[in-house]
Amino acid sequence: MKVETEKFKTDKFDPIVKENMKILRNSPIGDALSLEKEVARRLVCRKGTRLIQGIQPVCEYCNKGSYRQAFQEPMTECQHCPFNFYNDHLGQSECKKCPSPNNYTLKKGAVSLEECVKYKFIDFNKEKKDGIFLIKDDDYIKPFNLGLVILGILIEKDNIMNILEKNTNYVNISELQNGMTGVTIVGIVIGRNGPRSFPSKRDHTVNKNVLLLTVRDSAHDFINVTCWGSLDYINNLSYEFIVGSCVEISNPTIQVKPLNGSSDYYSPTTPSHFILHAGEHKATVKMYLGADRESYLELQRIPTKSPYDFYSFESIIEAGKQETGSICNILGVVRQVLKPRKFINKKGMKSKLCEIKLFDQSCDSFSLILWNDSFISMAEDWRPKQQILFATDVRLKYDLYRKRMTADTTSKTIITINPRTNQALNLYKYSTTVTFDSDDKISAESINLAQITEMYNISEIIQLQSIPPGEAGLLGYCGITYAYITFFPLDCSVEKLYGYKCQFCGVRVAKSASSCSNLSCATKHATKGFVKYFNIPMEITDECGTLKMCRFEGKTVEALLNHSVDEFITLSEEYRNKVKWQFMTERFKIFFKTSFADQETNPNPTVFQRSAEEEYINKNDDDEYDERDVFHMIRDIKDPEHPYSLEELNVLEKSLIEVNNENNKVIVQFTPTIPHCSLATLIGLSIRVKLLRDLPKRFKVDVVITPGTHASELAINKQLADKERVAAALENVHLLTVVNQCINGEN
């Protein structure tokens, strides 16, 4: 049947359209078009497409159920087809009208002719019929029971129920339950492994073909979907669905994850308790083209792990061979994409890999090796300094040939491109100040100071320091000031001129520490390995005031003084005094950076009054325990940094303790005094050890950070929950000594 269409016209156009403007209509989709004489100097997309803003703006087809005319504003959005119209093709500049005057759509953005249903007006005062009455609002027509309105729209029951039933089977990943059938999941593909084939256990002459998709439908929920079927079927799915595709999976089999975690050995770790199986002859896997597709596309820019949970390249390189085989997350800017290389693997099969060079604020070059075909295909579109990658669960290794640390992607790796985090934003800002030399290397003077042009006086810098870290980002602000150095104590006691950091992981540690506060590092390195770094206090002054609490540290000081830390502290006080007066009372052009992430200690914590001592009666192992009993056991544990108990610093509270005698479980939440406390892991370890020693063996103890009170909350909780890691850490003599001192109340 031929269906007549009617163009839906808009009556408002972009006011900047002029006669002398010309659209480059022959430009392919994917490249934003430009106007020859564009007053606003911006990119313009052709009709039927919308502008995707980013580091490299591109044009994208409008989805089904939407349209966009040439020069229609806003350029970044396609408009939903209005009521009584639909659109069943991508990239359209107009919508089709329902073919009959007695047809209507239930919502805006209809994507097929099937969504046009019959209706007729009735007046309750004249006739009454059994039907479903509808009232139109801005985006949807809501169903009402007969008799709720005087005049409305009556839709035939069969037609309306067929459409409404299409939406009843849609289930969010968080709503999945064991035993559910006939459900439909919609989400975006954020990870893909395969396709691959392997012999069937029942018949070794027959191969099984599988494709693994990791699908996400919200910021916190994603799940692994295993697709099974014939070779042609799996290859077609692999060709159709890539990372970034919106997928609709109907009637999958829901399987509960094994308790031993074996389901996550070779696939990304997901928060869901289930796995979905989509067999060729039972389930349906197809592209999702709904009107809400754009809301799913935004999810691919949210990291699957905490934005704080990653290692800098410098810390990986400093750790060296000892970290070979370790699994971690990394964040870096693409510096170079090398050509993929083909090779024959150990099984005699053809394979390929691709090397990506990354950089961050701490390191000029770090290699990430891509082994997944999906990642290699994605890398073809990556350009230097245009993409920021957050890669989870990469495996570190030491390259014997090039004698340096590298990282490999694994079957568990998920790569988030240009993540929406403060860390990624500040890393991108840093990348704009970096220049490459002719050998494609970042030179020692790679930070282009000419790019830093913002001028500040001292009072304005003080105001910058008052901005919360969440608003300023982890890297703070960069700028220029002209000021005098009024305090630079090079001739003071040499112990005040330097600090210590772990030579294995780079974490800064207290001078009195006997072990690294990083539990992962302390587990692997039994010996104490600290190195010195310059950390000199400084004050600068101009006509607007004096800025105190400045630190002059790291390699910059070594370059200025032309001495390493060990060399400088051996010099005489007289010589150091002469060096100091070369800088004192001189006016300098100073490039500065405010920083919040290095606040790892709290020199002046708030001390709270202890609660009243209660009479405590020792209990037997068979007695029931409550929160008061557990709090009594741990309230006197000393803080590793201050001569106060954890109760006095409000790190421990009775209200944050849960005891379940039926399940023999104890959960303790503790609250670090500052969000970047470097000793949080040590505090949690002390609490856990104390409870394991004092509680009956029947109890399972969980020690976690109070949600939202620490930047590395997830990483520290994971460390404290790992029994093997805790046991290995307690075999470290230095770390065990510190834990015992905290438990016994020693300063």
NORZIGI-V253566 format. One line per field, one symbol per residue. phi: phi as a letter, one per 30 degrees, with the letter a starting at -180 (. if undefined). psi: psi as a letter, one per 30 degrees, with the letter a starting at -180 (. if undefined). burial: I if it has 24 or more other C-alpha atoms within 12 Angstrom, else O. A space follows every 50 residues. Layout:
phi: ???
psi: ???
burial: ???
This chain:
phi: .dcdcbddcccbbddddbdddbdddddddjcddbcdbcddhbdbcddibb dcdldbebcbedddibaaddidcdddbcddddeibbbcbdiccaccdedc dccbcdadidcaddddcdaadbcddcbbbdaccbcdbdcbccdbdejdbd baccceedddddddddcdcdbdedcdbdjdbidbcbacdcabbjdbbadd ddbddccccbbccccbbadccabdbcccldddddddddddcbdjdcbbcc hddccdddddiddcdbbedbdddbbcccdecccbbbdcbddceddddddd ccedbedddacddddddddiedcejdcacbbacdcacddeccacdddicd babbccccbbdcbdabcccccdedddddddcdbeicbccccchdcdacdd dchadbbcdbdcdbccchddbdddddddddddccccdddicdddcddddd dcbdcbcddddddddddeedddidcibcabbcacdcbaddcdedddcbbb bddcciddbddddcaddddddddcbdcdbcbdbdbcdabbbbdckbcchd bcbidddedddibdddddddddddddddddddcdiccbdccbbdbcdddc bbdbddccdddddcdccdcdddddcbdddddddcdcddddcbdbddddci dcbddccbbbddchbbbbcbcedbdcedcddddddddddddddcdedddc cccbdeeicbdcedddddddddddddddddddddddddddddddicd
psi: kkkklkkjkkgklkffklegkkkiffklkfkkllkeijefhlkkllkgll kjkaejklkkkklkgllklkgkkkffkkkkklkglljgllhlgllkkkfk fgklkfllgkglfffjlkllklkffelkljakkkkkaefljkkllkffle kakkkkeeeeeeeefffffkkleffklkfklglkkkakjfkkkallklkk eejffkkkkkkkkjkkglffkllkkjklaleeeeeeeeeejlkfkkkkjk hlkkkkkkfggffgeglkklfkglkkkjlegelkjlkkhlfgeefeefff gkkflkffilkleeeeeeeaffgkfkklklklkkekjlkkkklkafggkk lllkkkkllaffkekkkkkkfkeeeeeefffklkgfkkkjklhlkklkje efhlklkkllffkkkkkikileeeeeeeeeffgkkkafghljlehfjjff fjfkkkleeeeeeeffkkefeflffblkakkjlkjfjiifgakffgflak lkfefgkkllffkflkfjeeefefjflkikllkkikllkkkaffakjahk kjlafeeeeefhkleeeefflleeeeeeeefffkgkkljkklkkkffgif ljfilkklkklkkkkkkkllfflklaeeeeeeeffgkkkfflhllfefgg ekkefgkkkjfeghkkkkkljlflfgkfgeeeeeeeeeeeeeeellffkk kkklkkkgfkeheeeeeeeffjeeeeeeeffjeeeeeeeeeeefgk.
burial: OOOOOOOIOOOOOOOOOOOOOOIOOOOOIOIIIIIOOOOOOOIIIIIIII IIOOOOOIIIIIIIIIIIIIIIIOIIIIIIIIIIIIIIIIIIIIIIIIIO OOIIIIIIIIIIIIIIIIIOIIOOOOOOOOIIIIIOOOOOIOIOOIOOOO OIIIIIOOIIOOIOOOOOOIIIIOOIOOOOOOIIIIIIIIIIIIIIOOOO OOOOOOOIIIIIIIIIIIIOIIIIIIIIIOOOIIOOIIOOIIIIIIIIII IIIIIOIOOOOOIIOOIIIIIIIIIIIIIIOOIIIIIIIIIIIIOIIIII IIIIIIIIIIIIIIIIIIIIOIIIOIIIIIIIIIIIIIOOOOOOOOOOOO OOIIIIIIIIIIIIIIIIIIIIIIIIOIIOOIOIIIIIIIIIIIIIIIOO OOOIIIIIIIIIIIIIIIIIIIIIIIIIIIIIIIIIOOOOOIOOOIIOOO OOOOOIIIOOIOOIIOOOIOOIIIIIIIIIIIIIIIIIIIIOOIOOIIII IIIIIIIIIIOOIIIIIIIIIIIIIIOIIIIIIIIIIIIIIIOOOOIOOI IIIIOOOOOOIOOIIOOIIOOOOOOIOOOIOOIOOOOOOIIIIIIIIOOI IOOOOOOOOOOOOOOOOOOOOOOOIIIIIIIIIIIIIIIIIIOIIIIIII IIIIOIIIIOOOOOIIIIIIIIIIIIIIIIIIIIIIIIIIIIOIIOOOII IIIIIIOOOIIIIIIIIIIIIOOOOIIOIIOIOIIIOIIIIIIOIOO
